[in-house]
Amino acid sequence: MDDLLSKANDIHMGPGVRFVGSITAKGVATIDGVVHGEVFAATLKVGRTGVIQGEMACSQMDIHGQVDAHLTCAGLLTLHGSAQVTGQCQYGEIEIKKGARVKGKMTQVGLPLARRP
């Protein structure tokens, strides 16, 4: 039962699922399907089969799939080797792995407090 409660604020959208609209999750949003719209979550994970077109905002972001969006990540944005990101990206910190493709405007919006001089 505790495991169910810890995942109560999470959402997982599997491969083959298409969604049009707005998703809000207080926990982790894992996208392996296609979203046309908005995704707001504490943590966003876009799997290899995941596609998001629209607007995204979160504290942490982990991208393996395709994103064509206005993206705002207050903390760490991680782009894995299979990631394809197009659009305007604002992030606190960024990690880009070999093979990731990025096209658009990338802007760092501030350093985390622990990293400030």
C-alpha positions as CSV (number, residue, x, y, z in Angstrom):
1,M,0.0,0.0,0.0
2,D,2.8,2.4,0.8
3,D,4.2,1.9,-2.7
4,L,0.8,3.0,-4.2
5,L,0.8,6.1,-2.0
6,S,4.3,7.1,-3.1
7,K,3.2,7.0,-6.7
8,A,-0.1,8.7,-6.2
9,N,1.1,11.9,-7.7
10,D,2.9,10.3,-10.6
11,I,1.7,9.6,-14.2
12,H,3.0,7.3,-16.8
13,M,1.8,7.5,-20.5
14,G,2.8,4.4,-22.4
15,P,3.9,3.9,-26.0
16,G,1.2,4.2,-28.5
17,V,-0.9,6.6,-26.4
18,R,-1.7,10.1,-27.9
19,F,-2.8,12.9,-25.6
20,V,-4.0,16.4,-26.5
21,G,-4.4,18.8,-23.6
22,S,-2.7,19.7,-20.4
23,I,-1.0,17.3,-17.9
24,T,-0.1,18.3,-14.4
25,A,1.7,16.0,-12.0
26,K,3.0,16.9,-8.5
27,G,5.4,14.0,-8.8
28,V,7.0,12.3,-11.8
29,A,5.5,12.4,-15.3
30,T,6.9,9.7,-17.6
31,I,6.0,10.1,-21.2
32,D,6.6,7.3,-23.7
33,G,3.7,8.2,-25.9
34,V,2.8,11.5,-27.8
35,V,1.6,14.7,-26.1
36,H,0.3,17.7,-28.0
37,G,-0.1,20.4,-25.3
38,E,1.3,21.2,-21.9
39,V,3.2,19.2,-19.4
40,F,3.8,20.5,-15.9
41,A,5.5,18.2,-13.3
42,A,8.0,18.2,-10.5
43,T,10.1,15.7,-12.6
44,L,9.6,15.0,-16.3
45,K,11.0,11.9,-18.0
46,V,10.6,11.6,-21.8
47,G,11.4,8.0,-22.9
48,R,12.9,7.0,-26.3
49,T,9.5,6.7,-27.8
50,G,8.2,9.8,-26.1
51,V,7.2,12.9,-28.1
52,I,6.1,16.3,-26.6
53,Q,5.0,19.2,-28.7
54,G,3.9,22.3,-26.8
55,E,5.0,23.8,-23.4
56,M,6.8,22.0,-20.6
57,A,7.8,23.2,-17.1
58,C,9.4,21.3,-14.3
59,S,12.1,21.2,-11.7
60,Q,14.1,18.2,-13.2
61,M,13.9,16.9,-16.8
62,D,15.4,13.7,-18.3
63,I,15.0,13.5,-22.1
64,H,15.6,10.4,-24.3
65,G,12.9,11.2,-26.9
66,Q,11.7,14.1,-29.0
67,V,10.7,17.5,-27.7
68,D,9.5,20.4,-29.8
69,A,8.5,22.9,-27.2
70,H,9.0,25.9,-25.0
71,L,10.8,24.2,-22.2
72,T,11.5,25.5,-18.7
73,C,13.5,23.4,-16.3
74,A,14.4,25.1,-13.0
75,G,17.0,22.5,-12.1
76,L,18.9,19.9,-14.1
77,L,18.0,19.3,-17.7
78,T,19.6,16.0,-19.0
79,L,19.6,15.3,-22.7
80,H,20.6,11.7,-23.5
81,G,22.2,10.5,-26.7
82,S,18.8,9.8,-28.3
83,A,17.3,13.1,-27.4
84,Q,16.1,15.5,-30.1
85,V,15.1,19.0,-28.8
86,T,13.8,21.8,-30.9
87,G,12.6,25.1,-29.5
88,Q,13.3,27.5,-26.7
89,C,14.9,26.0,-23.6
90,Q,15.5,27.7,-20.3
91,Y,17.3,25.6,-17.6
92,G,19.2,25.9,-14.3
93,E,21.8,23.3,-15.2
94,I,22.3,21.2,-18.3
95,E,24.0,17.9,-19.2
96,I,24.2,17.0,-22.9
97,K,25.3,13.5,-23.7
98,K,27.0,12.5,-26.9
99,G,24.6,12.1,-29.8
100,A,21.9,14.4,-28.4
101,R,20.6,16.9,-31.0
102,V,19.6,20.4,-30.0
103,K,18.1,23.2,-32.3
104,G,16.9,26.4,-30.9
105,K,17.6,29.0,-28.2
106,M,19.2,27.7,-25.0
107,T,19.3,30.0,-22.0
108,Q,20.6,29.4,-18.5
109,V,18.2,31.0,-16.1
110,G,20.2,30.9,-12.9
111,L,22.6,28.8,-11.0
112,P,21.4,26.6,-8.1
113,L,22.2,28.2,-4.7
114,A,24.8,25.5,-3.9
115,R,26.8,26.5,-7.0
116,R,26.8,30.3,-6.6
117,P,30.1,31.9,-5.7
